[in-house]
């Protein structure tokens, strides 16, 4: 009973036969594709993808991640010699990290030796209050606050 289910499961393919046949026909050396060859290529592809997914998932678990990403696949490919030989060169190049290791601050950036053009100002000055307004606000606050009584005991 178990053998019948296994044979039935192994005889069907997860990939559409027509699409696999079209991909195989892209090779100029392939004229016709027999049903046995089509089955073997489909099944081999399924087994390879299952293997690659399992190894990539192991890498993700090692790195304490819940989602498998390209770097996990790349690491899994590097660890398996036969896969590395034919697949590593076809993987997309690693992406550059989006987050810099050290945060950059405006103080750490080199300042330009050129004086600013007339009528221009630095961007950080845009977020500061003009000096006149700041002085006027300080004076207004000083006038509205009653003097603090001093205890002379």
C-alpha positions as CSV (number, residue, x, y, z in Angstrom):
1,X,0.0,0.0,0.0
2,X,2.8,2.4,0.9
3,X,4.7,1.5,-2.2
4,X,1.7,2.3,-4.4
5,X,1.4,5.8,-2.8
6,X,5.1,6.4,-3.2
7,X,5.0,5.3,-6.9
8,X,2.0,7.5,-7.5
9,X,3.7,10.5,-5.8
10,X,6.9,9.9,-7.7
11,X,5.2,9.6,-11.1
12,X,3.6,13.0,-10.9
13,X,5.7,16.1,-11.2
14,X,5.2,19.4,-9.4
15,X,6.3,21.4,-12.5
16,X,4.0,21.8,-15.6
17,X,5.2,19.4,-18.3
18,X,4.6,21.9,-21.1
19,X,6.8,24.5,-19.5
20,X,9.6,22.1,-18.7
21,X,9.4,20.8,-22.3
22,X,9.7,24.4,-23.6
23,X,12.7,25.1,-21.4
24,X,14.4,22.0,-22.6
25,X,13.6,22.9,-26.2
26,X,15.5,26.2,-25.8
27,X,18.7,24.2,-26.2
28,X,19.5,24.1,-29.9
29,X,20.8,20.5,-29.6
30,X,17.5,19.2,-28.4
31,X,15.1,18.3,-31.2
32,X,12.5,16.1,-29.4
33,X,11.9,15.3,-25.8
34,X,10.6,11.9,-24.7
35,X,8.2,11.6,-21.8
36,X,10.8,9.7,-19.8
37,X,13.4,12.4,-20.2
38,X,10.8,15.0,-19.4
39,X,9.9,13.2,-16.2
40,X,13.6,12.7,-15.2
41,X,14.4,16.4,-15.7
42,X,11.3,17.5,-13.8
43,X,12.0,15.1,-10.9
44,X,15.7,16.0,-10.8
45,X,14.9,19.7,-10.6
46,X,12.4,19.1,-7.8
47,X,14.9,17.1,-5.8
48,X,17.6,19.7,-6.3
49,X,15.3,22.6,-5.3
50,X,14.2,20.6,-2.2
51,X,17.8,20.0,-1.3
52,X,18.8,23.6,-1.8
53,X,15.7,24.8,0.2
54,X,16.6,22.5,3.1
55,X,20.2,23.6,3.2
56,X,19.3,27.3,2.9
57,X,16.7,26.9,5.7
58,X,19.5,25.3,7.9
59,X,21.7,28.4,7.3
60,X,18.8,30.7,8.2
61,X,18.2,28.7,11.4
62,X,21.9,28.9,12.3
63,X,21.7,32.7,11.8
64,X,18.5,32.8,13.9
65,X,16.3,34.1,11.1
66,X,12.8,33.1,10.2
67,X,13.0,34.0,6.5
68,X,15.4,32.6,4.0
69,X,17.1,35.2,1.9
70,X,19.7,35.3,-0.9
71,X,22.6,35.3,1.5
72,X,21.4,32.1,3.1
73,X,21.1,30.5,-0.3
74,X,24.6,31.7,-1.2
75,X,26.0,30.3,2.0
76,X,24.3,26.9,1.4
77,X,25.7,26.8,-2.2
78,X,29.2,27.6,-1.0
79,X,29.1,24.8,1.6
80,X,28.2,22.1,-1.0
81,X,31.1,21.5,-3.5
82,X,29.1,20.1,-6.5
83,X,26.5,22.8,-6.2
84,X,29.2,25.5,-5.8
85,X,31.0,24.4,-9.0
86,X,28.1,25.2,-11.3
87,X,25.7,27.5,-9.4
88,X,27.8,30.1,-7.5
89,X,28.7,32.1,-10.5
90,X,25.1,32.4,-11.6
91,X,23.8,33.8,-8.3
92,X,23.3,37.6,-8.2
93,X,26.2,39.4,-6.6
94,X,25.8,40.1,-2.9
95,X,24.1,43.4,-2.1
96,X,25.8,46.2,-0.2
97,X,24.6,46.6,3.3
98,X,22.0,49.4,3.7
99,X,23.0,50.2,7.2
100,X,26.4,51.8,7.7
101,X,28.5,50.3,10.5
102,X,29.2,53.7,12.0
103,X,26.6,56.5,12.0
104,X,27.8,59.5,10.1
105,X,27.3,62.9,11.6
106,X,27.7,66.3,10.1
107,X,30.6,67.0,12.4
108,X,32.5,64.0,11.0
109,X,32.1,65.2,7.4
110,X,34.8,67.3,6.0
111,X,33.8,70.9,5.6
112,X,34.2,72.6,2.3
113,X,37.0,75.2,2.0
114,X,34.9,77.3,-0.3
115,X,32.8,80.1,1.3
116,X,29.1,79.8,0.8
117,X,27.6,81.7,-2.1
118,X,26.0,85.1,-1.2
119,X,22.3,84.6,-0.1
120,X,22.8,80.9,0.7
121,X,23.0,79.2,4.1
122,X,23.8,75.7,5.4
123,X,20.9,73.3,5.6
124,X,21.2,72.9,9.4
125,X,20.6,76.7,9.7
126,X,17.2,76.2,8.2
127,X,16.1,74.3,11.4
128,X,17.4,76.9,13.8
129,X,15.6,79.9,14.9
130,X,17.0,83.2,13.7
131,X,19.1,85.0,16.3
132,X,16.7,88.0,16.5
133,X,13.7,85.8,17.2
134,X,15.5,83.8,19.8
135,X,16.6,86.9,21.7
136,X,13.1,88.4,21.5
137,X,11.6,85.1,22.8
138,X,14.1,85.1,25.7
139,X,13.2,88.7,26.6
140,X,9.5,88.0,26.4
141,X,9.8,85.0,28.7
142,X,11.8,87.0,31.2
143,X,9.2,89.7,31.3
144,X,6.2,87.3,31.7
145,X,7.7,85.3,34.6
146,X,7.3,86.9,38.0
147,X,10.5,87.3,40.0
148,X,11.3,84.4,42.3
149,X,11.2,85.5,46.0
150,X,14.4,85.0,47.8
151,X,14.2,83.6,51.4
152,X,16.6,85.7,53.5
153,X,16.5,83.8,56.7
